[in-house]
Amino acid sequence: RRSSYALDFPRFLFVNSCDFRTQSFLKKLFHSVYKRFNSDVVALRVWFKGIPEIYTNNIDVARQVAVGGHKTSYLKPELASRALLFWGMNLVAADQDMWRKHRRILGVAFNNKLYQAVLSKSMDIYDQMVSFEGWDKMEKVEINGLQHYTFKFALLVIGICGFGFEDFTWATPPATADGTMTVGEAVKIATEDNMLHTFLPKWMFNLPFDRMRKSRTAVSRMKQFMQEQVQRRKSSLHNATADASAFSMLVKASEEEGEGKFALDDDELIGNIFVLLFAGGFIGHETTAHTLASTLAFLALDHNIQDEVYGQILSVFGKDRRPGSVEELYKLNKLLEVFMEALRLYPAGHIMIREAYEDTILTVPKPIGEEGTYTVPIQKGTRINVDMIGVQYNPRYFEDPKVFKPSRWAGVSPDSEQFTAFSVGARSCLGRKFALVESLSFLFLFLRDWKVEPKLNKGESKEQWQTRVMAGKMVITLGINDIPLILTRRT
């Protein structure tokens, strides 16, 4: 039956699913296979045992399978969410009624008051970074790994605006209850080892190896830390001095549901906080840190675009004034465009997986240059994988897709359906505005203060630097290698 399935749909490329899962093949797939076979859809032939799979880099197909709704024929399989369920059920992993339950509660936590706080605190934390690191007394700064700073910056913004820890500063980062490990250290280890804890048996983390001991300790400290924070928020709900952080608003919204069907239990609260604030979703500190780094790396390679952004910053705010509102910050459209383009080239969500729970159909656009669509029958149990990296590099949507070209986003709102790096439709990232305000605030001050250049090895060209340091890497989300830069103070 599967042989006839292959013969019936000649537009599909069929490959051995074992080869498909190798890293080298995935790289080839993202950059050449769709183009080579003039198809936005790739199907895998199952030779012996396994689930029929389809990969697509087409956003119209993505909207049919990934958006969800009451009448959808597709659900998120457990395999697609296992890494995100380690800390508890959450908005990103949930589907159908469970997703609506989590979306209802989390929607309350993200509001204009929060975004204004993000704007103010992000600029405060930038100032603390410059002062504590001694950059305010330096004309030139050499950085070996930019993410050392962007990770800490993002974590502090989350700590203050996400958790309400007003006493956290650049000099005094949050620590776990016993003081043996900072929250930043615990988060870094826990997120990097998330896949290990998802798929390895627990007994392996009791083996007498330093890596396993640190990983076990980090996860234990993080769980204890977040459980303590849930209880603290619950006990302070009726306190007049209770903070207005996203976490407190989330706990409050859940508690106000009482015993209702929309109330979240402690594990669900922790699951959402970890996924949204620490790891997945765009608001996660890991994703924010990597996107800030990639944005500055691209600008370091292209001084013409960097100068355009700097020129607009000066024309709107001068050398001293700062935005007093999110609306003012958004006047920096060129800064927004470079950020959107960097996020397109290194999208946070690299794949969305759905499985057909009934026989259904997909409507697929014909190859580029041909008008119309064709219909593909989908058997129950077929897995549809939306390749979000492939979407961002699809020439159907982006001319010269491998080229950093911020001007392609001129006049396009980050809330637009044209901008798909935050996912699509109702499932798009709830924290996108939090992330945008946080990131643009940092970039605004950073680029006004510093001219950014790549830190090259001896005899190395810019092209070689880009090849060496800008290779993508996968943890929970798509990231980028450590970025070495030279900063020169602007006068």
MISE-384357 format. One line per field, with one value per residue (C-alpha): x, y, z; residue number from 1; chain. Coordinates in Angstrom, 3 decimals, padded with zeros to 6 digits. Each point is the difference from the previous one (the first is absolute). Example, Ala and Ser with C-alpha at 12.3 -4.5 7.8 and 13.67 -1.06 7.14 Angstrom:
2
xx = (012.300,001.370) $
yy = (-004.500,003.440) $
zz = (007.800,-000.660) $
i = (1,2) $
ch = (A,A) $
END
This chain:
491
xx = (000.000,002.837,001.557,-003.171,000.026,003.401,-001.065,-003.193,001.813,003.003,000.489,001.369,003.617,000.284,003.084,001.121,-001.226,003.156,002.206,-002.403,000.611,003.755,001.243,001.809,-003.149,-002.069,002.433,-000.265,-003.773,-000.295,002.122,-000.310,-002.481,-003.172,001.592,001.520,-003.321,-002.066,-002.333,-001.000,-000.958,002.287,-001.463,001.859,-000.506,-000.205,001.782,-000.447,-001.574,-000.872,-002.368,-000.532,001.409,-000.239,002.298,-001.020,001.450,-003.286,-001.839,-003.404,000.392,001.199,-003.177,-002.112,001.694,001.578,-002.516,-002.440,-003.649,-003.183,-000.181,003.639,000.975,003.457,001.326,003.444,001.477,001.596,003.425,-000.140,-000.449,002.043,002.910,-002.406,-001.985,002.897,-001.001,-003.773,-002.817,000.172,-001.406,002.601,-000.523,-003.792,-002.609,-003.734,-001.940,003.184,001.568,-003.063,000.148,003.640,-000.443,-002.864,002.094,003.256,-001.617,-000.733,003.679,001.154,-001.337,001.077,001.040,002.415,001.425,000.638,001.863,002.053,001.015,001.125,001.741,001.791,001.665,000.851,001.659,001.990,001.329,000.940,001.848,002.052,000.890,000.778,002.096,001.946,-000.967,-001.000,003.711,001.195,000.267,000.329,-001.317,000.924,-002.591,000.750,-003.593,-002.848,-002.534,001.695,-001.546,-003.225,-000.876,000.521,-001.918,-002.989,-000.016,-000.044,-002.849,-001.941,000.926,-001.280,-002.910,-000.868,000.462,-000.044,003.444,000.705,003.149,001.765,002.748,002.870,002.345,-002.297,-001.692,-002.755,001.148,-001.707,-001.263,003.158,002.248,002.198,-000.954,-001.317,-003.317,001.838,002.381,-002.865,-002.068,002.912,000.807,-003.663,-000.863,003.126,-000.664,-003.762,000.137,002.164,-002.504,-002.846,001.340,002.578,-001.024,000.226,002.584,002.591,000.113,001.188,003.132,003.256,000.759,000.341,-002.213,-002.815,000.326,-000.172,-002.959,-001.894,000.737,-001.084,-003.343,-000.627,000.801,-002.198,-002.987,000.398,000.439,-003.131,-002.129,000.996,-000.914,-003.459,-000.748,001.367,-002.234,-003.066,000.589,000.474,-002.996,-002.007,002.983,-000.274,003.704,-000.176,002.005,-001.513,002.428,-001.114,000.400,-002.124,-002.669,000.023,-000.427,-002.699,-001.968,000.136,-001.007,-002.967,-001.344,-000.356,-000.861,-001.147,001.106,002.405,002.053,003.604,001.664,003.515,001.702,-001.838,000.988,003.639,-000.169,-001.233,002.523,002.895,-001.054,-001.034,002.571,003.046,000.066,-002.487,-002.373,001.767,-000.145,002.366,003.334,001.908,-001.772,000.210,003.724,000.776,-002.107,001.657,003.376,-000.885,-001.419,003.225,002.100,-001.773,000.418,003.698,000.348,-001.916,001.011,-002.287,-003.096,001.469,000.532,-003.587,-001.327,002.303,-001.031,-003.673,000.682,001.686,-002.704,-002.803,001.611,003.294,002.990,-001.662,-003.800,-001.657,-003.435,-002.591,-002.531,-000.168,-001.620,003.052,002.352,-001.890,000.838,003.394,-001.288,003.480,001.044,-003.166,000.726,003.520,-001.306,-002.792,002.452,002.438,-002.881,-001.069,003.467,000.202,-003.646,-000.693,-002.505,001.742,-002.758,-003.709,-001.297,-003.590,-001.568,-003.206,-002.482,-002.385,000.179,000.071,001.526,002.599,-000.267,003.489,001.047,001.528,003.749,001.299,-000.945,-003.191,-003.400,-002.535,000.107,-000.343,-001.623,001.861,-001.865,001.522,-000.430,-000.788,003.238,002.099,002.341,000.297,003.213,-000.002,003.621,000.032,003.627,-000.960,-002.921,002.379,002.304,-002.758,000.477,-003.780,-000.155,003.479,002.150,003.651,-001.027,003.570,000.879,-000.336,-002.342,-001.905,-001.696,-002.285,-001.911,-000.561,-003.615,-000.680,-001.215,001.507,-003.635,-000.664,-000.714,002.858,002.451,-000.067,003.103,-002.328,-002.055,-003.414,-003.597,-001.405,003.028,002.468,002.214,-001.929,003.109,000.988,-000.549,001.896,002.905,-000.146,-000.008,002.784,002.173,-000.557,000.747,003.350,000.921,-000.995,002.435,002.712,000.139,-000.233,003.021,002.165,001.166,000.002,002.651,000.862,002.974,002.066,002.681,003.406,-000.255,-003.755,-002.432,-003.542,-001.342,002.101,-001.093,-003.645,000.491,001.815,-002.244,-003.452,-000.788,-003.334,-000.213,-002.955,-000.746,-003.745,-000.250,002.249,002.987,003.352,003.633,001.673,000.534,003.399,-000.223,001.991,-001.946,001.233,-001.637,-001.892,000.770) $
yy = (000.000,002.375,-000.760,001.181,003.018,000.890,-000.529,001.989,003.159,000.513,003.605,-001.334,-000.964,-003.314,-000.749,-002.600,001.307,-001.243,002.134,002.911,000.240,000.458,003.512,000.262,-000.918,002.527,002.752,-001.015,-000.135,003.510,001.541,-002.075,-002.878,002.073,002.023,-003.003,-001.794,003.179,-000.988,001.491,-003.475,-002.933,-003.400,-002.859,-003.554,-002.395,-003.128,-002.323,001.471,003.513,002.913,001.544,003.523,003.138,003.028,003.376,003.493,001.478,002.402,-000.696,-003.669,001.014,001.977,-003.029,-002.315,002.119,002.684,-002.354,000.622,-001.901,-001.551,-000.837,-003.470,000.286,-000.287,000.472,-003.491,-000.721,-000.357,003.621,001.260,-002.358,002.408,002.789,-002.122,-000.772,002.890,-000.428,000.526,003.430,002.203,-001.004,-003.739,000.085,-000.608,000.569,000.504,-000.202,002.718,002.248,-000.467,001.071,002.813,001.501,000.206,001.111,002.713,002.002,000.140,001.809,003.560,003.586,000.638,-002.926,001.216,003.466,-001.604,-002.066,003.178,001.759,-002.953,-001.067,003.397,-000.033,-003.403,001.153,002.909,-002.398,-002.225,002.873,001.283,-003.353,-001.249,003.288,000.817,003.539,000.776,-001.715,001.211,-003.519,-003.316,-003.473,-002.728,-003.687,-001.167,002.491,-002.497,000.176,003.472,-000.507,-003.125,001.859,003.022,-002.099,-001.991,003.172,001.512,-003.209,-000.084,003.532,000.294,-003.694,-000.828,003.409,-000.320,003.720,-000.518,-001.948,001.975,-000.634,-000.214,-002.249,-002.562,-002.211,-003.065,-003.242,-000.440,-001.651,002.537,-002.672,000.886,003.154,-000.276,000.931,-002.945,-002.356,001.209,-000.302,-003.568,-001.057,001.324,-001.409,-003.423,000.051,-002.634,-002.265,000.147,-000.590,-003.149,-001.545,-002.175,001.758,-002.428,001.264,003.337,-001.786,-001.208,001.359,002.443,003.749,000.822,-002.196,001.358,003.622,-000.761,-001.775,002.839,002.684,-001.648,-000.633,003.618,001.335,-002.103,001.038,003.650,000.095,-001.894,002.526,002.858,-001.432,-000.282,003.485,001.492,-001.798,001.222,003.625,000.285,002.097,002.082,003.634,000.012,-003.078,000.497,000.206,-002.413,-002.462,-002.896,001.646,000.919,-003.586,-001.429,002.563,-000.769,-003.717,000.433,002.174,-002.971,-001.813,-003.621,000.784,-001.926,002.758,000.058,-001.177,-002.270,000.691,-002.225,001.793,003.395,-001.120,-001.582,003.253,002.153,-002.203,-000.200,003.631,001.726,-002.248,-002.217,-000.263,002.495,003.145,001.684,-002.672,001.445,-002.491,001.072,003.706,-000.266,-001.789,002.363,003.074,-001.574,-000.849,003.497,001.645,-002.509,000.859,003.718,-000.524,-001.514,002.786,003.500,001.649,-001.472,000.652,003.663,000.282,-001.311,002.277,002.993,-000.573,-000.433,003.422,001.655,-001.245,000.149,001.846,-001.003,000.145,-000.335,-003.365,-001.309,000.573,-002.407,-003.109,002.062,002.289,-002.971,-001.380,003.172,-001.618,-001.967,-000.690,-001.572,-002.080,-001.108,-001.263,-001.870,-001.620,-001.010,-001.546,-001.935,-001.186,-001.393,-001.646,-000.723,-000.986,-002.715,-002.339,-002.567,-000.533,-003.570,-001.147,-003.418,-000.714,-001.730,-000.693,-000.376,003.495,002.088,002.718,002.743,000.645,002.946,-001.012,000.590,003.539,001.298,-002.041,001.290,-001.909,-002.822,-003.753,-002.200,-002.720,-002.721,-000.479,-003.333,-000.154,-000.214,001.959,002.448,003.492,001.848,003.724,000.932,003.580,000.490,-001.067,002.460,002.879,-001.052,-000.718,002.129,-000.068,002.520,001.557,001.162,-000.973,-001.815,-000.646,003.704,002.300,002.616,001.974,002.203,-002.918,000.809,003.690,000.822,-003.487,-000.203,-002.737,-000.899,-000.617,-003.478,000.702,-000.320,-003.674,-000.317,000.176,-002.920,000.462,000.841,-000.520,-002.128,002.839,000.943,001.600,001.812,001.577,003.581,-000.635,-001.310,002.848,002.728,-001.640,-000.573,003.366,001.819,-001.793,000.479,003.692,000.822,-002.399,001.363,003.623,-000.502,-002.318,-000.673,-003.778,-001.965,-003.706,-001.132,-001.836,-002.594,000.759,-000.050,-000.661,001.714,001.084,-002.826,-002.542,001.526,-000.342,-003.645,-000.732,001.686,000.270,-003.683,-000.892,-002.330,-001.677,-000.153,000.312,002.703,000.956,002.039,001.244,-000.511,002.476,003.302,001.766,003.761,003.214,003.000,003.542,002.871,002.425,003.681) $
zz = (000.000,000.770,-003.401,-001.722,002.332,-001.473,-003.592,000.431,001.088,-002.319,001.149,003.281,000.509,001.831,002.076,002.519,003.376,001.747,-002.267,000.376,003.726,-000.285,000.662,-003.342,-001.896,001.961,-000.971,-003.651,000.313,001.419,-002.743,-003.167,-000.135,-000.310,-002.795,-001.762,-000.299,-000.468,002.817,003.350,001.208,000.775,000.908,001.653,-001.159,002.953,-001.176,002.940,003.125,001.048,-000.460,-003.456,000.090,-002.094,000.305,-001.381,-000.226,-001.212,002.299,-001.605,000.875,003.473,000.642,-000.885,002.484,002.737,000.882,001.697,000.874,000.700,-003.466,-000.574,-001.223,001.531,003.543,001.509,000.655,003.360,-001.597,-001.163,003.559,002.164,000.411,000.972,002.473,002.324,002.295,-000.374,-002.493,-001.644,-002.730,-002.600,000.476,000.493,-002.701,-000.546,003.302,002.052,-002.141,000.380,003.773,000.178,-002.533,002.028,003.168,-001.583,-002.086,003.151,001.005,-003.151,-000.082,-000.726,003.604,-000.248,-003.315,001.423,002.903,-002.462,-001.842,003.171,001.630,-003.185,-000.264,003.731,-000.342,-003.030,002.087,002.792,-002.483,-001.413,003.481,001.636,-002.928,-000.030,-003.568,000.965,000.467,-003.181,-003.598,-001.418,001.315,-001.259,000.575,-000.515,000.399,-000.272,001.353,003.416,000.252,-001.923,002.025,003.271,-001.280,-001.103,003.233,002.119,-002.029,000.536,003.681,000.574,-002.456,-000.117,003.696,001.697,001.597,000.267,002.068,-002.759,-001.722,-002.402,002.987,002.078,-002.259,001.464,001.944,000.936,003.556,001.363,-001.731,-001.610,-003.577,-001.632,-001.787,-003.186,000.382,000.846,-002.968,-002.424,001.042,000.242,-003.462,-001.640,001.552,-000.464,-002.746,002.173,002.865,-002.437,-001.620,002.368,002.972,003.381,001.397,-002.468,001.803,003.149,-001.746,001.539,-002.813,000.533,-002.994,001.293,003.553,-001.175,-002.232,002.773,002.430,-002.466,-000.720,003.698,000.875,-002.803,001.040,003.627,-000.973,-002.172,002.532,002.646,-002.301,-000.722,003.708,000.683,-002.701,001.310,003.554,-001.110,-002.339,002.438,001.103,-001.031,-000.883,-002.236,-003.207,-003.473,-001.663,-002.668,002.462,002.682,-002.541,-001.249,003.518,000.784,-003.159,000.757,003.646,-000.990,-001.939,003.363,-000.609,-003.533,-003.055,-001.077,003.219,-000.336,002.554,001.303,-002.582,-002.807,001.392,000.165,-003.457,-001.524,001.808,-001.065,-003.638,-000.430,002.166,-000.068,-003.080,-002.815,-001.497,-001.130,003.382,001.371,001.114,-002.160,-003.177,000.808,000.737,-003.260,-002.125,001.534,-000.764,-003.605,-000.599,001.172,-001.936,-003.264,000.672,000.754,-003.476,-001.779,001.092,-002.556,001.636,003.464,-000.918,-001.266,003.313,001.987,-002.114,000.713,003.726,000.047,-002.102,002.267,003.459,-000.333,002.127,003.408,-000.105,000.552,-001.005,002.704,-001.457,-002.136,-002.761,-000.073,-000.146,-002.990,-001.956,-000.618,-002.965,-001.409,003.305,-000.042,-003.572,000.786,003.026,-002.035,-002.714,002.482,001.548,-003.453,-000.694,003.457,000.872,003.592,-000.882,-002.425,-000.526,000.710,000.022,-000.415,-000.578,-001.898,002.325,-002.889,-003.774,-001.468,-002.797,-000.452,-002.581,-001.332,-002.215,-003.312,-000.511,-000.410,-003.428,-000.218,001.067,002.064,002.508,000.125,002.651,001.867,001.961,003.463,001.755,003.695,001.967,-002.512,001.688,-001.504,000.874,-000.715,-000.608,001.350,-000.996,-003.503,000.034,000.745,-002.847,-002.531,-003.175,-000.425,002.850,000.085,-002.886,000.615,003.191,001.223,-000.134,003.023,-001.475,002.699,-002.609,-000.882,003.217,-000.789,000.876,001.418,003.586,002.207,000.751,-003.693,-001.368,-002.442,002.887,000.879,002.202,003.025,-001.380,-001.632,000.887,003.472,000.928,-000.564,002.917,002.854,001.205,-003.309,001.193,003.251,-002.083,-002.507,002.629,001.989,-003.071,-001.676,003.269,000.290,-003.662,000.064,002.810,-001.173,-003.549,001.102,002.266,-002.093,-003.529,-000.385,-001.936,-000.225,002.077,-002.596,000.537,-001.517,-003.784,000.104,-002.382,000.875,-002.131,001.888,003.319,-001.034,-000.961,003.264,002.541,-001.568,-000.429,001.550,002.988,001.638,003.739,000.641,-002.660,-002.923,001.131,-001.208,001.056,002.354,-001.815,000.436,-000.576,000.300,001.305,-000.676,001.888,-002.211,000.459) $
i = (1,2,3,4,5,6,7,8,9,10,11,12,13,14,15,16,17,18,19,20,21,22,23,24,25,26,27,28,29,30,31,32,33,34,35,36,37,38,39,40,41,42,43,44,45,46,47,48,49,50,51,52,53,54,55,56,57,58,59,60,61,62,63,64,65,66,67,68,69,70,71,72,73,74,75,76,77,78,79,80,81,82,83,84,85,86,87,88,89,90,91,92,93,94,95,96,97,98,99,100,101,102,103,104,105,106,107,108,109,110,111,112,113,114,115,116,117,118,119,120,121,122,123,124,125,126,127,128,129,130,131,132,133,134,135,136,137,138,139,140,141,142,143,144,145,146,147,148,149,150,151,152,153,154,155,156,157,158,159,160,161,162,163,164,165,166,167,168,169,170,171,172,173,174,175,176,177,178,179,180,181,182,183,184,185,186,187,188,189,190,191,192,193,194,195,196,197,198,199,200,201,202,203,204,205,206,207,208,209,210,211,212,213,214,215,216,217,218,219,220,221,222,223,224,225,226,227,228,229,230,231,232,233,234,235,236,237,238,239,240,241,242,243,244,245,246,247,248,249,250,251,252,253,254,255,256,257,258,259,260,261,262,263,264,265,266,267,268,269,270,271,272,273,274,275,276,277,278,279,280,281,282,283,284,285,286,287,288,289,290,291,292,293,294,295,296,297,298,299,300,301,302,303,304,305,306,307,308,309,310,311,312,313,314,315,316,317,318,319,320,321,322,323,324,325,326,327,328,329,330,331,332,333,334,335,336,337,338,339,340,341,342,343,344,345,346,347,348,349,350,351,352,353,354,355,356,357,358,359,360,361,362,363,364,365,366,367,368,369,370,371,372,373,374,375,376,377,378,379,380,381,382,383,384,385,386,387,388,389,390,391,392,393,394,395,396,397,398,399,400,401,402,403,404,405,406,407,408,409,410,411,412,413,414,415,416,417,418,419,420,421,422,423,424,425,426,427,428,429,430,431,432,433,434,435,436,437,438,439,440,441,442,443,444,445,446,447,448,449,450,451,452,453,454,455,456,457,458,459,460,461,462,463,464,465,466,467,468,469,470,471,472,473,474,475,476,477,478,479,480,481,482,483,484,485,486,487,488,489,490,491) $
ch = (A,A,A,A,A,A,A,A,A,A,A,A,A,A,A,A,A,A,A,A,A,A,A,A,A,A,A,A,A,A,A,A,A,A,A,A,A,A,A,A,A,A,A,A,A,A,A,A,A,A,A,A,A,A,A,A,A,A,A,A,A,A,A,A,A,A,A,A,A,A,A,A,A,A,A,A,A,A,A,A,A,A,A,A,A,A,A,A,A,A,A,A,A,A,A,A,A,A,A,A,A,A,A,A,A,A,A,A,A,A,A,A,A,A,A,A,A,A,A,A,A,A,A,A,A,A,A,A,A,A,A,A,A,A,A,A,A,A,A,A,A,A,A,A,A,A,A,A,A,A,A,A,A,A,A,A,A,A,A,A,A,A,A,A,A,A,A,A,A,A,A,A,A,A,A,A,A,A,A,A,A,A,A,A,A,A,A,A,A,A,A,A,A,A,A,A,A,A,A,A,A,A,A,A,A,A,A,A,A,A,A,A,A,A,A,A,A,A,A,A,A,A,A,A,A,A,A,A,A,A,A,A,A,A,A,A,A,A,A,A,A,A,A,A,A,A,A,A,A,A,A,A,A,A,A,A,A,A,A,A,A,A,A,A,A,A,A,A,A,A,A,A,A,A,A,A,A,A,A,A,A,A,A,A,A,A,A,A,A,A,A,A,A,A,A,A,A,A,A,A,A,A,A,A,A,A,A,A,A,A,A,A,A,A,A,A,A,A,A,A,A,A,A,A,A,A,A,A,A,A,A,A,A,A,A,A,A,A,A,A,A,A,A,A,A,A,A,A,A,A,A,A,A,A,A,A,A,A,A,A,A,A,A,A,A,A,A,A,A,A,A,A,A,A,A,A,A,A,A,A,A,A,A,A,A,A,A,A,A,A,A,A,A,A,A,A,A,A,A,A,A,A,A,A,A,A,A,A,A,A,A,A,A,A,A,A,A,A,A,A,A,A,A,A,A,A,A,A,A,A,A,A,A,A,A,A,A,A,A,A,A,A,A,A,A,A,A,A,A,A,A,A,A,A,A,A,A,A,A,A,A,A,A,A,A,A,A,A,A,A,A,A,A,A,A,A,A,A,A,A,A,A,A,A,A,A,A,A,A,A,A) $
END
